Structure formats: structure tokens, C-alpha cells
Amino acid sequence: MDQAASSAQGAQNTPVCYRHPDRETGVRCTRCERPICPECMVSASVGFQCPDCVREGSGTGHPPAATQPRTLAGGTVAADPRLITKVLIGLNLALFIVQLAVGNRFTDRFDLIGQAYVPLLGSLEGVSQGQYYRLLTAMFLHGGYIHIAFNMLSLWWIGGPLEAAFGRARYLTLYIVSGLAGSALTYLVAEPNVPSLGASGAIFGLFGATAVLMRRLNYDMRPVIALLVINLIITFGVPNIAWQAHVGGLVAGVITGYAMIHAPRERRALVQYGTCALVLVVVAVMIALRTAQLS
């Protein structure tokens, strides 16, 4: 009985983030020792600090420039840790409104297609025709209300904490690299005359990086693994879903996310952006191979 009571009491005393009481955490600020979650962690010379200690700095309200705290991945601490996520959601919504207003003529010009004659445009279209911009623009288009609603909710839920942990530049790089990897694998494997569109490739990249982040912080991996399994079941079980974009984005997200989080401090930028460059080289190779096939 005493052992059971002790276990129950220990479960009740699990630390929670002082800014987000609904989030359990095992990490504390190295200055004030308050529990902090990944969204609140600011990388310091030793361990992590909370946002309040970062703002206090040397007592002037701002940390000295020479000891400017960084995010977990080495990015600059921002006043609004979700700004890029908000901008990405706004851009996706704005282009979806344009899709609704202009119609298929707009979508057919910017979605991802390998090679096909498009009657509405009256010409042969596709990446193989030199329209490489489609690999990027397709990431910001959607096929309907449910499609964009699901993707934007996922982006807000996953993207915000990841942006706070990575910093704006690294987070945006991760998003673009993952999305392009998903587009490239779709172009390489899918039928050339089947159009594809959506932010899912980039979002699956965020899923992969989130799993790496949670592993790095020794968090319970079961929730994110369960979520990934559910999404993969939907990916392969529901027709008309470009599984290639999901798989390509996920793999790129895991690789890029690992480099962002585990890069040694003394060579952090070189390892992080060097890894992104290598992933983009693989993307370029896939694009070149498919273009040669279709030519």
C-alpha cells in the first residue's frame, strides 16, 4: 500500500511547464530552475533557460550581445516564436482563396504534374517541360476545404513548437527542404499525367523533425509515433493521396531535423545547412533522372 501510494504521489508531482501547465516536462531552467517545455526552452551555454531569464539577461531587460541565448537548434530567439508558422498558414489560405476565385486555370498552371497536355491551358505542361517552379508552388495549393483545413490545423499544432525550438531560419529551411523532397519523389515515382498538390510533404517533414526533437529531450515517443502511424495508414489506405510526397517529406524531415538538433555547437551552422544542401542535391538528382526518362 505504501509503495502504491508513493507511486501515485510521484505521478501527481510530475513537473509541468510554468508557462504551459498542461505540458509535462523533465527539463528545468538552469538559472531559476522552473520547469520548461520545448516551446519555452532557450539554448544557453550550459543547458536551457526560460524566456523570463532570457529577457532579464544582465539586469537591463536584454541579454548581452556576446552571450545572446539561442534556441535548441542554435537559432535566434524571437519575440513571436510562431511568426513563420502564421505566415505559412496565411500564404496557404490566401492562395486557396485565389484558387476558388480564379478556378482550375490557376490551379492547373501551378500544381505538380510531370508531363501532360492540359486542355484548359491548351499546351503540354509539366516539370519535364522546364516548369520546375511547380515543385515549389504545388506545396501551397490545396484540393478542397477538408484538405486545407486538415493541413493547416496540423501545421499550427506541430509547426509552432518546432519553430520555437529551431528558430525562424532553420524552421523555414526545414519546411521548404521537406516539401521539395516530397515533390521530387512524387515527380520521380508517380504517373506523369496525374496532378498533385498540397502542403502534406512539408508537414510530414515537420512530423519527422518533431519525433527527432522529442527523442532528443527524452519525451514519451508513443504519442508522436501513434500519430505518424495513423497518418501513414491514411496515406496508403485512402485513394487519391500522393503517398510519395508524404514519404519523401518525412524522410527529409527526419534527416534535416536530426542535423538541426544534434549538430555540434562549434560547427553547428556548417553541419545544419550542409545537410540541407545534401538533401537538395538528392532532390536535384531525382528531378534530373525523371526529366531524362520523360524526355
C-alpha positions as CSV (number, residue, x, y, z in Angstrom):
1,M,0.0,0.0,0.0
2,D,2.8,2.4,0.9
3,Q,4.6,1.7,-2.4
4,A,1.4,2.2,-4.4
5,A,0.6,5.5,-2.6
6,S,4.2,6.6,-3.2
7,S,3.8,5.9,-7.0
8,A,0.5,7.7,-7.2
9,Q,2.0,10.7,-5.4
10,G,5.0,10.7,-7.7
11,A,2.7,10.7,-10.8
12,Q,0.8,13.7,-9.3
13,N,4.1,15.6,-8.7
14,T,5.3,15.3,-12.3
15,P,6.7,18.8,-13.2
16,V,4.8,20.9,-15.7
17,C,5.9,23.9,-17.7
18,Y,5.5,27.1,-15.7
19,R,4.0,28.8,-18.7
20,H,2.0,25.9,-20.1
21,P,0.6,23.9,-17.1
22,D,-0.9,21.3,-19.4
23,R,2.6,20.1,-20.6
24,E,4.7,17.8,-18.5
25,T,8.4,18.2,-18.7
26,G,11.6,16.9,-17.2
27,V,13.8,20.0,-18.1
28,R,14.4,23.0,-15.9
29,C,15.8,26.4,-16.4
30,T,19.5,26.5,-15.4
31,R,19.0,29.9,-13.8
32,C,15.7,29.8,-11.9
33,E,15.1,26.0,-12.1
34,R,11.5,26.4,-13.2
35,P,10.2,23.5,-15.4
36,I,10.1,24.5,-19.1
37,C,8.6,22.7,-22.2
38,P,10.3,22.7,-25.7
39,E,8.4,25.8,-26.7
40,C,9.9,27.7,-23.8
41,M,13.4,26.3,-23.9
42,V,16.2,28.7,-24.9
43,S,19.6,27.2,-25.5
44,A,22.3,28.7,-23.3
45,S,26.0,28.0,-22.9
46,V,25.0,25.3,-20.4
47,G,21.6,23.7,-20.6
48,F,18.4,25.7,-21.3
49,Q,16.9,28.9,-19.9
50,C,13.3,30.1,-19.6
51,P,12.1,33.1,-21.6
52,D,11.8,35.2,-18.5
53,C,15.5,34.7,-17.5
54,V,16.5,35.4,-21.1
55,R,14.7,38.7,-21.1
56,E,16.2,39.6,-17.7
57,G,19.7,39.0,-19.1
58,S,22.2,41.1,-17.3
59,G,19.5,43.1,-15.4
60,T,18.9,45.5,-18.2
61,G,16.0,43.6,-19.7
62,H,18.1,42.3,-22.6
63,P,20.9,39.7,-22.7
64,P,24.4,41.0,-23.7
65,A,25.1,40.6,-27.4
66,A,28.1,38.4,-26.7
67,T,26.0,35.9,-24.8
68,Q,22.8,36.1,-26.8
69,P,20.8,33.0,-25.9
70,R,19.9,30.7,-28.7
71,T,17.1,28.2,-29.4
72,L,17.7,24.5,-29.0
73,A,18.9,24.3,-32.6
74,G,21.0,27.4,-32.4
75,G,18.6,29.9,-33.9
76,T,17.9,33.4,-32.7
77,V,15.3,33.8,-30.0
78,A,12.3,35.7,-31.5
79,A,9.6,37.7,-29.7
80,D,6.9,35.8,-31.6
81,P,8.1,32.2,-31.8
82,R,5.2,31.3,-34.2
83,L,5.6,34.1,-36.8
84,I,6.8,31.9,-39.7
85,T,4.0,29.4,-38.9
86,K,1.4,32.1,-39.1
87,V,2.9,33.5,-42.4
88,L,2.9,30.0,-43.9
89,I,-0.7,29.4,-42.9
90,G,-1.7,32.8,-44.2
91,L,0.0,32.2,-47.5
92,N,-1.7,28.8,-48.0
93,L,-5.1,30.3,-47.1
94,A,-4.5,33.3,-49.5
95,L,-3.6,31.0,-52.4
96,F,-6.6,28.8,-51.7
97,I,-8.9,31.8,-51.9
98,V,-7.2,32.6,-55.3
99,Q,-7.9,29.0,-56.4
100,L,-11.6,29.4,-55.5
101,A,-11.8,32.8,-57.2
102,V,-9.9,32.0,-60.5
103,G,-10.7,28.3,-60.8
104,N,-8.9,25.5,-62.4
105,R,-6.9,27.7,-64.8
106,F,-4.9,28.9,-61.9
107,T,-4.5,25.5,-60.2
108,D,-3.6,23.7,-63.4
109,R,-0.8,26.2,-64.0
110,F,0.9,25.8,-60.6
111,D,0.1,22.3,-59.3
112,L,2.7,19.4,-59.6
113,I,2.4,17.5,-62.8
114,G,5.2,15.6,-64.6
115,Q,4.0,15.8,-68.2
116,A,0.6,16.1,-69.6
117,Y,-1.5,18.0,-72.2
118,V,-3.8,20.3,-70.3
119,P,-6.9,21.2,-72.4
120,L,-7.8,24.2,-70.3
121,L,-4.4,25.7,-70.9
122,G,-4.1,24.4,-74.4
123,S,-0.5,23.2,-74.1
124,L,1.8,20.5,-72.9
125,E,2.5,21.2,-69.2
126,G,4.8,19.7,-66.5
127,V,8.1,19.8,-64.7
128,S,9.6,17.8,-67.6
129,Q,8.8,20.9,-69.8
130,G,11.1,23.1,-67.7
131,Q,8.4,24.2,-65.3
132,Y,10.4,23.4,-62.2
133,Y,8.6,26.1,-60.2
134,R,5.7,23.6,-59.9
135,L,7.8,21.6,-57.4
136,L,7.5,24.6,-55.0
137,T,4.2,26.2,-55.9
138,A,2.3,22.9,-55.5
139,M,3.2,22.9,-51.8
140,F,0.9,25.9,-51.3
141,L,-2.1,24.7,-53.2
142,H,-5.0,22.5,-52.0
143,G,-7.7,20.4,-53.4
144,G,-10.7,21.4,-51.2
145,Y,-11.9,22.6,-47.8
146,I,-11.2,19.4,-45.9
147,H,-7.7,19.1,-47.5
148,I,-6.6,22.6,-46.5
149,A,-8.3,22.5,-43.1
150,F,-6.6,19.3,-42.1
151,N,-3.2,20.5,-43.3
152,M,-3.4,24.0,-41.7
153,L,-4.5,22.5,-38.3
154,S,-1.6,20.1,-38.4
155,L,0.8,22.9,-39.4
156,W,-0.4,25.1,-36.5
157,W,-0.2,22.2,-33.9
158,I,3.2,20.9,-35.0
159,G,4.8,23.9,-36.5
160,G,4.5,26.3,-33.6
161,P,6.6,24.4,-31.0
162,L,9.0,23.3,-33.7
163,E,9.6,26.9,-34.8
164,A,10.2,27.9,-31.2
165,A,12.8,25.1,-30.8
166,F,14.6,25.6,-34.2
167,G,14.4,29.4,-34.7
168,R,12.8,31.0,-37.8
169,A,15.5,30.5,-40.4
170,R,16.1,26.8,-39.6
171,Y,12.4,26.1,-39.3
172,L,11.6,27.7,-42.7
173,T,14.6,25.8,-44.2
174,L,13.3,22.5,-42.8
175,Y,9.8,23.2,-44.2
176,I,11.0,24.1,-47.7
177,V,13.5,21.3,-48.0
178,S,10.9,18.7,-46.8
179,G,8.3,20.0,-49.2
180,L,10.7,19.9,-52.1
181,A,11.8,16.4,-51.2
182,G,8.2,15.3,-51.2
183,S,7.5,17.0,-54.6
184,A,10.7,15.4,-56.1
185,L,9.8,11.9,-55.0
186,T,6.2,12.4,-56.4
187,Y,7.7,13.6,-59.7
188,L,10.1,10.6,-59.8
189,V,7.6,7.8,-59.0
190,A,4.1,8.9,-59.7
191,E,2.4,8.8,-63.1
192,P,3.5,11.9,-65.1
193,N,0.0,12.9,-66.1
194,V,-1.5,12.8,-62.5
195,P,-1.5,16.2,-60.8
196,S,-0.5,16.6,-57.2
197,L,-0.8,19.4,-54.7
198,G,-0.8,20.2,-51.0
199,A,1.4,21.1,-48.1
200,S,1.4,17.5,-46.8
201,G,5.0,16.8,-47.8
202,A,6.3,19.7,-45.8
203,I,4.1,18.9,-42.9
204,F,5.2,15.3,-42.8
205,G,8.8,16.7,-42.7
206,L,7.7,18.6,-39.6
207,F,6.3,15.3,-38.1
208,G,9.7,13.7,-38.7
209,A,11.6,16.5,-37.1
210,T,9.2,16.6,-34.1
211,A,10.0,12.9,-33.5
212,V,13.7,13.6,-33.5
213,L,13.2,16.6,-31.1
214,M,11.1,14.5,-28.7
215,R,13.8,11.8,-28.7
216,R,16.5,14.4,-28.0
217,L,14.5,15.7,-25.0
218,N,13.8,12.1,-23.7
219,Y,10.0,12.7,-24.1
220,D,7.5,9.9,-24.4
221,M,7.6,8.9,-28.0
222,R,4.4,6.9,-28.1
223,P,2.0,9.9,-28.9
224,V,4.0,11.1,-31.9
225,I,4.6,7.5,-33.2
226,A,0.9,6.8,-32.9
227,L,0.1,10.0,-34.8
228,L,2.6,9.1,-37.5
229,V,1.2,5.6,-37.8
230,I,-2.3,6.9,-38.2
231,N,-1.3,9.4,-40.8
232,L,0.7,6.7,-42.8
233,I,-2.4,4.4,-42.6
234,I,-4.5,7.2,-44.1
235,T,-1.7,7.9,-46.7
236,F,-1.7,4.4,-48.0
237,G,-5.3,3.4,-47.3
238,V,-7.2,6.4,-48.8
239,P,-7.3,6.6,-52.6
240,N,-6.0,9.7,-54.5
241,I,-3.4,10.6,-51.9
242,A,0.1,11.2,-53.1
243,W,1.9,8.9,-50.7
244,Q,5.2,9.8,-52.4
245,A,5.0,13.4,-51.1
246,H,4.3,12.2,-47.6
247,V,7.2,9.6,-47.6
248,G,9.7,12.0,-49.2
249,G,8.8,14.8,-46.8
250,L,9.0,12.5,-43.8
251,V,12.5,11.1,-44.7
252,A,13.8,14.6,-45.5
253,G,12.4,15.9,-42.2
254,V,14.0,13.2,-40.1
255,I,17.4,13.7,-41.7
256,T,17.3,17.5,-41.6
257,G,15.8,17.6,-38.2
258,Y,18.5,15.3,-36.8
259,A,21.2,17.6,-38.2
260,M,19.5,20.7,-36.8
261,I,19.2,19.2,-33.3
262,H,22.4,17.1,-33.0
263,A,24.9,19.3,-34.8
264,P,28.0,20.1,-32.6
265,R,28.0,23.6,-31.3
266,E,31.3,24.5,-32.8
267,R,30.3,23.5,-36.3
268,R,26.5,23.9,-36.0
269,A,25.7,26.1,-39.0
270,L,28.0,24.1,-41.3
271,V,26.5,20.8,-40.3
272,Q,22.9,22.0,-40.4
273,Y,22.9,23.8,-43.7
274,G,25.4,21.4,-45.2
275,T,22.9,18.6,-44.5
276,C,20.1,20.7,-46.1
277,A,22.3,21.2,-49.2
278,L,23.0,17.4,-49.5
279,V,19.2,16.7,-49.3
280,L,18.7,19.3,-52.0
281,V,21.4,17.6,-54.1
282,V,19.4,14.3,-53.8
283,V,16.3,16.2,-54.8
284,A,18.0,17.6,-57.9
285,V,19.2,14.1,-58.9
286,M,15.7,12.7,-58.7
287,I,14.4,15.6,-60.8
288,A,17.1,15.1,-63.4
289,L,16.6,11.3,-63.6
290,R,12.8,11.7,-64.1
291,T,13.2,14.5,-66.6
292,A,15.6,12.4,-68.7
293,Q,13.1,9.5,-68.6
294,L,10.2,11.7,-69.8
295,S,12.4,13.3,-72.5
